[in-house]
Amino acid sequence: MIKLFEMLGMTDLSRVKIRFNKRMGLANPIELFRNNNIGSLMEGQYWNNDTRRFNDTDYTVGLISVRDDLWLLFHVGKVIKDRQILNGIGYDYEEVEEFRKYTGRTIVRYKKSDQAMVRWASTISEECEVYEVLADQFDNDIFPGYENIDLSWSDLAIIAKKEGWRAALQNQKGVYLITDSLTGKMYVGSATGQEMLLGRWEAYIKTGHGGNKGLKTLNMEYIKYNFRYSVLEIFKSTAADDVVLDRESWWKKVLLTRAFGYNKN
């Protein structure tokens, strides 16, 4: 496995610090990146609370949490002036141009076991492994496991074009959940047909309602803005359809989606 700093060619780590960004106030940094809100990410990278994070001439590496032990490299910069500010943006900085080809594309694996937001690179460089270098800028490329799926409609439209997601979804039957984030109403559905979960969700991308009677009353814009998609159970492609349909019925009963949700049968 290639180490991050080997790939970057940074041999002297004595002035290099890594900032791990998991939350920025109420904002999720990976969503800020996907929405191209780089300004907010930079504010978070160079923000001081009651402690100064960097010093003049420090190199700073910015990582944002993707999931579990995976992080996206989004920035490599150099401090050019310490503003001596606490509880604010504490530094003037410049992006290091030679590393730009790696930022936004490099997924790093690092198991973070402490609460420290900023670490000296020299102390953990051997633990920072290059998990993947993407062909293009990160955009929800990595399949998180069926149990961790939580997608907006726009996310759904994106992941349906991603090879890893397509391979995972088109080979599993399943019971899925659609949640209206505005009202809390839910819809339970099953995927047993051609291309299984992928085929079923592609129908929602195309029409919004996927042919479901209870969802046809909603317009497409409402669905795009308010609906979220997750998986309740998965089954091998060889599982009998009746088994999947029985579990779909059970979830409808447990979640009361016939009485209070969008299920009409």
Secondary structure by P-SEA (a helix, b strand, c coil): cccccccccccccccbbbbbbcccccccaaaaaaacaaaaaaaaaacccccccccccbbbbbbbbccccbbbbcbbbbbcccccccccccbbbbcccccccccccbbbbbbcccccccccccccccccccccccccccccccccccccccccaaaaaaacccaaaaaaaaaccbbbbbbccccccccccccccccaaaaaaaaaaacccccccccccccaaaaacbbbbbbcccccccccaaaaaaaaaaaaaaacccccccccc
